[in-house]
Amino acid sequence: MISGSEGKMSLARFSISLFGVVALIAATLAAATIWLFLTDPVTVADAVKDGKVTPLVQALAGVLYDAFRGILKYI
């Protein structure tokens, strides 16, 4: 059986790990959005103007895919 302090420690580690994963995902999406804004401003402007996020999401997915593929070249 897990005692009270061990359970609290496990929950604290899980919380920190979860926060780290969420922060990493948010930072990655923010960097990809900035990169997309600098490299393809027309797509970003059209998405903002029309209020449609589909082209923006597709472009972000393409940027992330290209970055991931580039990283895998070096591994």
PDB file with one MODEL, atoms N, CA, C and O in Angstrom:
MODEL        1
ATOM      1  N   MET A   1       0.836  -1.176   0.000  1.00  0.00           N
ATOM      2  CA  MET A   1       0.000   0.000   0.000  1.00  0.00           C
ATOM      3  C   MET A   1       0.886   1.246   0.000  1.00  0.00           C
ATOM      4  O   MET A   1       1.936   1.262   0.642  1.00  0.00           O
ATOM      5  N   ILE A   2       0.473   2.269  -0.704  1.00  0.00           N
ATOM      6  CA  ILE A   2       1.240   3.512  -0.794  1.00  0.00           C
ATOM      7  C   ILE A   2       0.852   4.407   0.364  1.00  0.00           C
ATOM      8  O   ILE A   2      -0.327   4.665   0.604  1.00  0.00           O
ATOM      9  N   SER A   3       1.859   4.876   1.076  1.00  0.00           N
ATOM     10  CA  SER A   3       1.573   5.771   2.200  1.00  0.00           C
ATOM     11  C   SER A   3       1.256   7.171   1.667  1.00  0.00           C
ATOM     12  O   SER A   3       1.421   7.443   0.478  1.00  0.00           O
ATOM     13  N   GLY A   4       0.808   8.036   2.540  1.00  0.00           N
ATOM     14  CA  GLY A   4       0.394   9.378   2.158  1.00  0.00           C
ATOM     15  C   GLY A   4       1.482  10.206   1.521  1.00  0.00           C
ATOM     16  O   GLY A   4       1.237  10.876   0.519  1.00  0.00           O
ATOM     17  N   SER A   5       2.689  10.177   2.080  1.00  0.00           N
ATOM     18  CA  SER A   5       3.746  11.015   1.535  1.00  0.00           C
ATOM     19  C   SER A   5       4.253  10.489   0.204  1.00  0.00           C
ATOM     20  O   SER A   5       4.633  11.277  -0.662  1.00  0.00           O
ATOM     21  N   GLU A   6       4.267   9.160   0.020  1.00  0.00           N
ATOM     22  CA  GLU A   6       4.690   8.594  -1.267  1.00  0.00           C
ATOM     23  C   GLU A   6       3.669   8.917  -2.352  1.00  0.00           C
ATOM     24  O   GLU A   6       4.045   9.199  -3.489  1.00  0.00           O
ATOM     25  N   GLY A   7       2.401   8.881  -2.018  1.00  0.00           N
ATOM     26  CA  GLY A   7       1.355   9.213  -2.975  1.00  0.00           C
ATOM     27  C   GLY A   7       1.414  10.670  -3.389  1.00  0.00           C
ATOM     28  O   GLY A   7       1.212  10.998  -4.558  1.00  0.00           O
ATOM     29  N   LYS A   8       1.692  11.551  -2.423  1.00  0.00           N
ATOM     30  CA  LYS A   8       1.811  12.974  -2.728  1.00  0.00           C
ATOM     31  C   LYS A   8       3.021  13.239  -3.609  1.00  0.00           C
ATOM     32  O   LYS A   8       2.959  14.068  -4.517  1.00  0.00           O
ATOM     33  N   MET A   9       4.122  12.539  -3.349  1.00  0.00           N
ATOM     34  CA  MET A   9       5.321  12.713  -4.149  1.00  0.00           C
ATOM     35  C   MET A   9       5.076  12.239  -5.571  1.00  0.00           C
ATOM     36  O   MET A   9       5.512  12.880  -6.527  1.00  0.00           O
ATOM     37  N   SER A  10       4.378  11.115  -5.714  1.00  0.00           N
ATOM     38  CA  SER A  10       4.074  10.582  -7.038  1.00  0.00           C
ATOM     39  C   SER A  10       3.172  11.551  -7.803  1.00  0.00           C
ATOM     40  O   SER A  10       3.374  11.783  -8.995  1.00  0.00           O
ATOM     41  N   LEU A  11       2.187  12.112  -7.119  1.00  0.00           N
ATOM     42  CA  LEU A  11       1.298  13.083  -7.752  1.00  0.00           C
ATOM     43  C   LEU A  11       2.068  14.340  -8.143  1.00  0.00           C
ATOM     44  O   LEU A  11       1.813  14.910  -9.204  1.00  0.00           O
ATOM     45  N   ALA A  12       2.996  14.778  -7.315  1.00  0.00           N
ATOM     46  CA  ALA A  12       3.795  15.961  -7.627  1.00  0.00           C
ATOM     47  C   ALA A  12       4.675  15.710  -8.851  1.00  0.00           C
ATOM     48  O   ALA A  12       4.788  16.576  -9.718  1.00  0.00           O
ATOM     49  N   ARG A  13       5.288  14.551  -8.926  1.00  0.00           N
ATOM     50  CA  ARG A  13       6.118  14.221 -10.096  1.00  0.00           C
ATOM     51  C   ARG A  13       5.274  14.153 -11.358  1.00  0.00           C
ATOM     52  O   ARG A  13       5.685  14.640 -12.411  1.00  0.00           O
ATOM     53  N   PHE A  14       4.096  13.551 -11.255  1.00  0.00           N
ATOM     54  CA  PHE A  14       3.202  13.461 -12.401  1.00  0.00           C
ATOM     55  C   PHE A  14       2.779  14.857 -12.847  1.00  0.00           C
ATOM     56  O   PHE A  14       2.743  15.139 -14.045  1.00  0.00           O
ATOM     57  N   SER A  15       2.462  15.723 -11.903  1.00  0.00           N
ATOM     58  CA  SER A  15       2.031  17.086 -12.226  1.00  0.00           C
ATOM     59  C   SER A  15       3.139  17.850 -12.926  1.00  0.00           C
ATOM     60  O   SER A  15       2.889  18.557 -13.903  1.00  0.00           O
ATOM     61  N   ILE A  16       4.364  17.712 -12.432  1.00  0.00           N
ATOM     62  CA  ILE A  16       5.495  18.399 -13.054  1.00  0.00           C
ATOM     63  C   ILE A  16       5.741  17.852 -14.449  1.00  0.00           C
ATOM     64  O   ILE A  16       6.014  18.618 -15.373  1.00  0.00           O
ATOM     65  N   SER A  17       5.651  16.546 -14.617  1.00  0.00           N
ATOM     66  CA  SER A  17       5.843  15.942 -15.933  1.00  0.00           C
ATOM     67  C   SER A  17       4.761  16.393 -16.901  1.00  0.00           C
ATOM     68  O   SER A  17       5.055  16.727 -18.049  1.00  0.00           O
ATOM     69  N   LEU A  18       3.529  16.405 -16.456  1.00  0.00           N
ATOM     70  CA  LEU A  18       2.422  16.839 -17.299  1.00  0.00           C
ATOM     71  C   LEU A  18       2.594  18.300 -17.701  1.00  0.00           C
ATOM     72  O   LEU A  18       2.383  18.657 -18.860  1.00  0.00           O
ATOM     73  N   PHE A  19       2.973  19.137 -16.753  1.00  0.00           N
ATOM     74  CA  PHE A  19       3.216  20.545 -17.054  1.00  0.00           C
ATOM     75  C   PHE A  19       4.332  20.683 -18.081  1.00  0.00           C
ATOM     76  O   PHE A  19       4.233  21.500 -18.996  1.00  0.00           O
ATOM     77  N   GLY A  20       5.385  19.900 -17.941  1.00  0.00           N
ATOM     78  CA  GLY A  20       6.500  19.953 -18.880  1.00  0.00           C
ATOM     79  C   GLY A  20       6.083  19.570 -20.289  1.00  0.00           C
ATOM     80  O   GLY A  20       6.506  20.205 -21.255  1.00  0.00           O
ATOM     81  N   VAL A  21       5.260  18.543 -20.416  1.00  0.00           N
ATOM     82  CA  VAL A  21       4.791  18.110 -21.733  1.00  0.00           C
ATOM     83  C   VAL A  21       3.901  19.180 -22.361  1.00  0.00           C
ATOM     84  O   VAL A  21       4.045  19.492 -23.543  1.00  0.00           O
ATOM     85  N   VAL A  22       2.994  19.735 -21.584  1.00  0.00           N
ATOM     86  CA  VAL A  22       2.103  20.782 -22.092  1.00  0.00           C
ATOM     87  C   VAL A  22       2.914  22.017 -22.485  1.00  0.00           C
ATOM     88  O   VAL A  22       2.638  22.626 -23.519  1.00  0.00           O
ATOM     89  N   ALA A  23       3.901  22.395 -21.685  1.00  0.00           N
ATOM     90  CA  ALA A  23       4.739  23.537 -22.006  1.00  0.00           C
ATOM     91  C   ALA A  23       5.549  23.295 -23.272  1.00  0.00           C
ATOM     92  O   ALA A  23       5.709  24.203 -24.088  1.00  0.00           O
ATOM     93  N   LEU A  24       6.057  22.093 -23.443  1.00  0.00           N
ATOM     94  CA  LEU A  24       6.822  21.764 -24.642  1.00  0.00           C
ATOM     95  C   LEU A  24       5.954  21.822 -25.889  1.00  0.00           C
ATOM     96  O   LEU A  24       6.385  22.336 -26.921  1.00  0.00           O
ATOM     97  N   ILE A  25       4.749  21.306 -25.805  1.00  0.00           N
ATOM     98  CA  ILE A  25       3.825  21.364 -26.941  1.00  0.00           C
ATOM     99  C   ILE A  25       3.456  22.809 -27.263  1.00  0.00           C
ATOM    100  O   ILE A  25       3.426  23.193 -28.432  1.00  0.00           O
ATOM    101  N   ALA A  26       3.177  23.609 -26.239  1.00  0.00           N
ATOM    102  CA  ALA A  26       2.823  25.010 -26.454  1.00  0.00           C
ATOM    103  C   ALA A  26       3.984  25.790 -27.069  1.00  0.00           C
ATOM    104  O   ALA A  26       3.780  26.604 -27.970  1.00  0.00           O
ATOM    105  N   ALA A  27       5.185  25.547 -26.589  1.00  0.00           N
ATOM    106  CA  ALA A  27       6.361  26.241 -27.141  1.00  0.00           C
ATOM    107  C   ALA A  27       6.606  25.826 -28.589  1.00  0.00           C
ATOM    108  O   ALA A  27       6.970  26.657 -29.420  1.00  0.00           O
ATOM    109  N   THR A  28       6.408  24.552 -28.891  1.00  0.00           N
ATOM    110  CA  THR A  28       6.590  24.077 -30.264  1.00  0.00           C
ATOM    111  C   THR A  28       5.567  24.708 -31.204  1.00  0.00           C
ATOM    112  O   THR A  28       5.917  25.150 -32.298  1.00  0.00           O
ATOM    113  N   LEU A  29       4.314  24.750 -30.782  1.00  0.00           N
ATOM    114  CA  LEU A  29       3.286  25.371 -31.617  1.00  0.00           C
ATOM    115  C   LEU A  29       3.517  26.872 -31.779  1.00  0.00           C
ATOM    116  O   LEU A  29       3.281  27.424 -32.854  1.00  0.00           O
ATOM    117  N   ALA A  30       3.972  27.525 -30.725  1.00  0.00           N
ATOM    118  CA  ALA A  30       4.255  28.952 -30.822  1.00  0.00           C
ATOM    119  C   ALA A  30       5.407  29.216 -31.787  1.00  0.00           C
ATOM    120  O   ALA A  30       5.337  30.135 -32.603  1.00  0.00           O
ATOM    121  N   ALA A  31       6.453  28.422 -31.695  1.00  0.00           N
ATOM    122  CA  ALA A  31       7.599  28.594 -32.606  1.00  0.00           C
ATOM    123  C   ALA A  31       7.185  28.310 -34.046  1.00  0.00           C
ATOM    124  O   ALA A  31       7.595  29.025 -34.961  1.00  0.00           O
ATOM    125  N   ALA A  32       6.380  27.277 -34.254  1.00  0.00           N
ATOM    126  CA  ALA A  32       5.921  26.967 -35.609  1.00  0.00           C
ATOM    127  C   ALA A  32       5.029  28.069 -36.159  1.00  0.00           C
ATOM    128  O   ALA A  32       5.098  28.385 -37.346  1.00  0.00           O
ATOM    129  N   THR A  33       4.199  28.652 -35.315  1.00  0.00           N
ATOM    130  CA  THR A  33       3.337  29.750 -35.755  1.00  0.00           C
ATOM    131  C   THR A  33       4.157  30.971 -36.132  1.00  0.00           C
ATOM    132  O   THR A  33       3.875  31.616 -37.142  1.00  0.00           O
ATOM    133  N   ILE A  34       5.152  31.294 -35.347  1.00  0.00           N
ATOM    134  CA  ILE A  34       6.030  32.427 -35.671  1.00  0.00           C
ATOM    135  C   ILE A  34       6.785  32.154 -36.967  1.00  0.00           C
ATOM    136  O   ILE A  34       6.905  33.030 -37.824  1.00  0.00           O
ATOM    137  N   TRP A  35       7.292  30.927 -37.102  1.00  0.00           N
ATOM    138  CA  TRP A  35       8.005  30.567 -38.334  1.00  0.00           C
ATOM    139  C   TRP A  35       7.076  30.678 -39.544  1.00  0.00           C
ATOM    140  O   TRP A  35       7.472  31.201 -40.586  1.00  0.00           O
ATOM    141  N   LEU A  36       5.857  30.195 -39.410  1.00  0.00           N
ATOM    142  CA  LEU A  36       4.891  30.276 -40.500  1.00  0.00           C
ATOM    143  C   LEU A  36       4.547  31.723 -40.815  1.00  0.00           C
ATOM    144  O   LEU A  36       4.410  32.088 -41.983  1.00  0.00           O
ATOM    145  N   PHE A  37       4.407  32.542 -39.797  1.00  0.00           N
ATOM    146  CA  PHE A  37       4.106  33.952 -40.005  1.00  0.00           C
ATOM    147  C   PHE A  37       5.228  34.651 -40.764  1.00  0.00           C
ATOM    148  O   PHE A  37       4.968  35.537 -41.579  1.00  0.00           O
ATOM    149  N   LEU A  38       6.475  34.260 -40.503  1.00  0.00           N
ATOM    150  CA  LEU A  38       7.609  34.879 -41.186  1.00  0.00           C
ATOM    151  C   LEU A  38       7.819  34.324 -42.593  1.00  0.00           C
ATOM    152  O   LEU A  38       8.237  35.059 -43.489  1.00  0.00           O
ATOM    153  N   THR A  39       7.536  33.042 -42.798  1.00  0.00           N
ATOM    154  CA  THR A  39       7.815  32.434 -44.088  1.00  0.00           C
ATOM    155  C   THR A  39       6.624  32.410 -45.035  1.00  0.00           C
ATOM    156  O   THR A  39       6.811  32.365 -46.251  1.00  0.00           O
ATOM    157  N   ASP A  40       5.408  32.439 -44.508  1.00  0.00           N
ATOM    158  CA  ASP A  40       4.212  32.392 -45.350  1.00  0.00           C
ATOM    159  C   ASP A  40       3.134  33.328 -44.792  1.00  0.00           C
ATOM    160  O   ASP A  40       2.088  32.872 -44.330  1.00  0.00           O
ATOM    161  N   PRO A  41       3.392  34.621 -44.838  1.00  0.00           N
ATOM    162  CA  PRO A  41       2.440  35.560 -44.219  1.00  0.00           C
ATOM    163  C   PRO A  41       1.091  35.619 -44.930  1.00  0.00           C
ATOM    164  O   PRO A  41       0.092  35.992 -44.314  1.00  0.00           O
ATOM    165  N   VAL A  42       1.039  35.257 -46.219  1.00  0.00           N
ATOM    166  CA  VAL A  42      -0.231  35.307 -46.943  1.00  0.00           C
ATOM    167  C   VAL A  42      -1.216  34.292 -46.372  1.00  0.00           C
ATOM    168  O   VAL A  42      -2.397  34.600 -46.212  1.00  0.00           O
ATOM    169  N   THR A  43      -0.747  33.094 -46.065  1.00  0.00           N
ATOM    170  CA  THR A  43      -1.625  32.076 -45.487  1.00  0.00           C
ATOM    171  C   THR A  43      -2.157  32.531 -44.138  1.00  0.00           C
ATOM    172  O   THR A  43      -3.337  32.359 -43.835  1.00  0.00           O
ATOM    173  N   VAL A  44      -1.281  33.110 -43.332  1.00  0.00           N
ATOM    174  CA  VAL A  44      -1.702  33.587 -42.007  1.00  0.00           C
ATOM    175  C   VAL A  44      -2.703  34.729 -42.156  1.00  0.00           C
ATOM    176  O   VAL A  44      -3.721  34.759 -41.465  1.00  0.00           O
ATOM    177  N   ALA A  45      -2.414  35.665 -43.054  1.00  0.00           N
ATOM    178  CA  ALA A  45      -3.321  36.802 -43.240  1.00  0.00           C
ATOM    179  C   ALA A  45      -4.677  36.351 -43.765  1.00  0.00           C
ATOM    180  O   ALA A  45      -5.711  36.841 -43.310  1.00  0.00           O
ATOM    181  N   ASP A  46      -4.684  35.426 -44.717  1.00  0.00           N
ATOM    182  CA  ASP A  46      -5.961  34.916 -45.237  1.00  0.00           C
ATOM    183  C   ASP A  46      -6.750  34.189 -44.159  1.00  0.00           C
ATOM    184  O   ASP A  46      -7.970  34.334 -44.082  1.00  0.00           O
ATOM    185  N   ALA A  47      -6.073  33.414 -43.331  1.00  0.00           N
ATOM    186  CA  ALA A  47      -6.758  32.688 -42.255  1.00  0.00           C
ATOM    187  C   ALA A  47      -7.360  33.651 -41.250  1.00  0.00           C
ATOM    188  O   ALA A  47      -8.466  33.426 -40.757  1.00  0.00           O
ATOM    189  N   VAL A  48      -6.649  34.715 -40.944  1.00  0.00           N
ATOM    190  CA  VAL A  48      -7.168  35.706 -39.990  1.00  0.00           C
ATOM    191  C   VAL A  48      -8.314  36.486 -40.604  1.00  0.00           C
ATOM    192  O   VAL A  48      -9.322  36.740 -39.945  1.00  0.00           O
ATOM    193  N   LYS A  49      -8.164  36.866 -41.861  1.00  0.00           N
ATOM    194  CA  LYS A  49      -9.193  37.654 -42.535  1.00  0.00           C
ATOM    195  C   LYS A  49     -10.490  36.867 -42.695  1.00  0.00           C
ATOM    196  O   LYS A  49     -11.571  37.381 -42.411  1.00  0.00           O
ATOM    197  N   ASP A  50     -10.381  35.622 -43.149  1.00  0.00           N
ATOM    198  CA  ASP A  50     -11.568  34.807 -43.404  1.00  0.00           C
ATOM    199  C   ASP A  50     -12.117  34.146 -42.152  1.00  0.00           C
ATOM    200  O   ASP A  50     -13.275  33.730 -42.130  1.00  0.00           O
ATOM    201  N   GLY A  51     -11.306  34.044 -41.115  1.00  0.00           N
ATOM    202  CA  GLY A  51     -11.742  33.392 -39.899  1.00  0.00           C
ATOM    203  C   GLY A  51     -11.725  31.879 -39.997  1.00  0.00           C
ATOM    204  O   GLY A  51     -12.282  31.191 -39.142  1.00  0.00           O
ATOM    205  N   LYS A  52     -11.092  31.358 -41.032  1.00  0.00           N
ATOM    206  CA  LYS A  52     -10.997  29.915 -41.222  1.00  0.00           C
ATOM    207  C   LYS A  52      -9.626  29.452 -40.740  1.00  0.00           C
ATOM    208  O   LYS A  52      -8.597  29.994 -41.145  1.00  0.00           O
ATOM    209  N   VAL A  53      -9.626  28.463 -39.888  1.00  0.00           N
ATOM    210  CA  VAL A  53      -8.362  27.986 -39.335  1.00  0.00           C
ATOM    211  C   VAL A  53      -7.795  26.790 -40.089  1.00  0.00           C
ATOM    212  O   VAL A  53      -6.646  26.412 -39.864  1.00  0.00           O
ATOM    213  N   THR A  54      -8.581  26.187 -40.981  1.00  0.00           N
ATOM    214  CA  THR A  54      -8.120  24.987 -41.678  1.00  0.00           C
ATOM    215  C   THR A  54      -6.836  25.224 -42.466  1.00  0.00           C
ATOM    216  O   THR A  54      -5.910  24.424 -42.335  1.00  0.00           O
ATOM    217  N   PRO A  55      -6.725  26.281 -43.282  1.00  0.00           N
ATOM    218  CA  PRO A  55      -5.462  26.488 -44.001  1.00  0.00           C
ATOM    219  C   PRO A  55      -4.286  26.741 -43.057  1.00  0.00           C
ATOM    220  O   PRO A  55      -3.163  26.313 -43.323  1.00  0.00           O
ATOM    221  N   LEU A  56      -4.552  27.426 -41.972  1.00  0.00           N
ATOM    222  CA  LEU A  56      -3.502  27.707 -41.003  1.00  0.00           C
ATOM    223  C   LEU A  56      -3.044  26.422 -40.318  1.00  0.00           C
ATOM    224  O   LEU A  56      -1.845  26.216 -40.129  1.00  0.00           O
ATOM    225  N   VAL A  57      -3.971  25.571 -39.950  1.00  0.00           N
ATOM    226  CA  VAL A  57      -3.630  24.298 -39.310  1.00  0.00           C
ATOM    227  C   VAL A  57      -2.868  23.402 -40.289  1.00  0.00           C
ATOM    228  O   VAL A  57      -1.908  22.733 -39.905  1.00  0.00           O
ATOM    229  N   GLN A  58      -3.293  23.392 -41.540  1.00  0.00           N
ATOM    230  CA  GLN A  58      -2.580  22.597 -42.541  1.00  0.00           C
ATOM    231  C   GLN A  58      -1.160  23.112 -42.741  1.00  0.00           C
ATOM    232  O   GLN A  58      -0.222  22.322 -42.851  1.00  0.00           O
ATOM    233  N   ALA A  59      -0.999  24.408 -42.787  1.00  0.00           N
ATOM    234  CA  ALA A  59       0.336  24.988 -42.952  1.00  0.00           C
ATOM    235  C   ALA A  59       1.197  24.705 -41.719  1.00  0.00           C
ATOM    236  O   ALA A  59       2.381  24.397 -41.850  1.00  0.00           O
ATOM    237  N   LEU A  60       0.608  24.808 -40.523  1.00  0.00           N
ATOM    238  CA  LEU A  60       1.351  24.490 -39.300  1.00  0.00           C
ATOM    239  C   LEU A  60       1.775  23.029 -39.278  1.00  0.00           C
ATOM    240  O   LEU A  60       2.896  22.708 -38.884  1.00  0.00           O
ATOM    241  N   ALA A  61       0.885  22.151 -39.699  1.00  0.00           N
ATOM    242  CA  ALA A  61       1.229  20.724 -39.750  1.00  0.00           C
ATOM    243  C   ALA A  61       2.365  20.489 -40.733  1.00  0.00           C
ATOM    244  O   ALA A  61       3.249  19.672 -40.475  1.00  0.00           O
ATOM    245  N   GLY A  62       2.349  21.191 -41.849  1.00  0.00           N
ATOM    246  CA  GLY A  62       3.430  21.065 -42.824  1.00  0.00           C
ATOM    247  C   GLY A  62       4.757  21.550 -42.273  1.00  0.00           C
ATOM    248  O   GLY A  62       5.794  20.925 -42.495  1.00  0.00           O
ATOM    249  N   VAL A  63       4.727  22.662 -41.556  1.00  0.00           N
ATOM    250  CA  VAL A  63       5.955  23.201 -40.954  1.00  0.00           C
ATOM    251  C   VAL A  63       6.507  22.231 -39.910  1.00  0.00           C
ATOM    252  O   VAL A  63       7.706  21.953 -39.887  1.00  0.00           O
ATOM    253  N   LEU A  64       5.633  21.721 -39.051  1.00  0.00           N
ATOM    254  CA  LEU A  64       6.077  20.766 -38.027  1.00  0.00           C
ATOM    255  C   LEU A  64       6.595  19.474 -38.646  1.00  0.00           C
ATOM    256  O   LEU A  64       7.574  18.901 -38.167  1.00  0.00           O
ATOM    257  N   TYR A  65       5.939  19.016 -39.708  1.00  0.00           N
ATOM    258  CA  TYR A  65       6.389  17.805 -40.386  1.00  0.00           C
ATOM    259  C   TYR A  65       7.773  18.012 -41.001  1.00  0.00           C
ATOM    260  O   TYR A  65       8.650  17.158 -40.869  1.00  0.00           O
ATOM    261  N   ASP A  66       7.963  19.140 -41.666  1.00  0.00           N
ATOM    262  CA  ASP A  66       9.270  19.428 -42.269  1.00  0.00           C
ATOM    263  C   ASP A  66      10.361  19.539 -41.206  1.00  0.00           C
ATOM    264  O   ASP A  66      11.480  19.069 -41.409  1.00  0.00           O
ATOM    265  N   ALA A  67      10.035  20.158 -40.081  1.00  0.00           N
ATOM    266  CA  ALA A  67      11.018  20.282 -39.001  1.00  0.00           C
ATOM    267  C   ALA A  67      11.359  18.918 -38.417  1.00  0.00           C
ATOM    268  O   ALA A  67      12.527  18.623 -38.166  1.00  0.00           O
ATOM    269  N   PHE A  68      10.356  18.096 -38.203  1.00  0.00           N
ATOM    270  CA  PHE A  68      10.580  16.757 -37.670  1.00  0.00           C
ATOM    271  C   PHE A  68      11.396  15.907 -38.645  1.00  0.00           C
ATOM    272  O   PHE A  68      12.286  15.164 -38.230  1.00  0.00           O
ATOM    273  N   ARG A  69      11.096  16.015 -39.924  1.00  0.00           N
ATOM    274  CA  ARG A  69      11.838  15.281 -40.941  1.00  0.00           C
ATOM    275  C   ARG A  69      13.291  15.761 -40.990  1.00  0.00           C
ATOM    276  O   ARG A  69      14.205  14.954 -41.157  1.00  0.00           O
ATOM    277  N   GLY A  70      13.503  17.064 -40.847  1.00  0.00           N
ATOM    278  CA  GLY A  70      14.862  17.599 -40.808  1.00  0.00           C
ATOM    279  C   GLY A  70      15.642  17.113 -39.600  1.00  0.00           C
ATOM    280  O   GLY A  70      16.833  16.824 -39.704  1.00  0.00           O
ATOM    281  N   ILE A  71      14.979  17.022 -38.453  1.00  0.00           N
ATOM    282  CA  ILE A  71      15.643  16.528 -37.242  1.00  0.00           C
ATOM    283  C   ILE A  71      16.012  15.062 -37.401  1.00  0.00           C
ATOM    284  O   ILE A  71      17.081  14.637 -36.964  1.00  0.00           O
ATOM    285  N   LEU A  72      15.128  14.284 -38.028  1.00  0.00           N
ATOM    286  CA  LEU A  72      15.396  12.863 -38.206  1.00  0.00           C
ATOM    287  C   LEU A  72      16.566  12.593 -39.154  1.00  0.00           C
ATOM    288  O   LEU A  72      17.179  11.528 -39.085  1.00  0.00           O
ATOM    289  N   LYS A  73      16.877  13.527 -40.022  1.00  0.00           N
ATOM    290  CA  LYS A  73      18.033  13.366 -40.912  1.00  0.00           C
ATOM    291  C   LYS A  73      19.335  13.273 -40.126  1.00  0.00           C
ATOM    292  O   LYS A  73      20.263  12.560 -40.508  1.00  0.00           O
ATOM    293  N   TYR A  74      19.379  14.009 -39.019  1.00  0.00           N
ATOM    294  CA  TYR A  74      20.603  14.072 -38.232  1.00  0.00           C
ATOM    295  C   TYR A  74      20.726  12.931 -37.225  1.00  0.00           C
ATOM    296  O   TYR A  74      21.792  12.711 -36.652  1.00  0.00           O
ATOM    297  N   ILE A  75      19.646  12.221 -37.019  1.00  0.00           N
ATOM    298  CA  ILE A  75      19.680  11.120 -36.041  1.00  0.00           C
ATOM    299  C   ILE A  75      20.103   9.837 -36.706  1.00  0.00           C
ATOM    300  O   ILE A  75      20.191   8.801 -36.048  1.00  0.00           O
TER     301      ILE A  75
ENDMDL
END
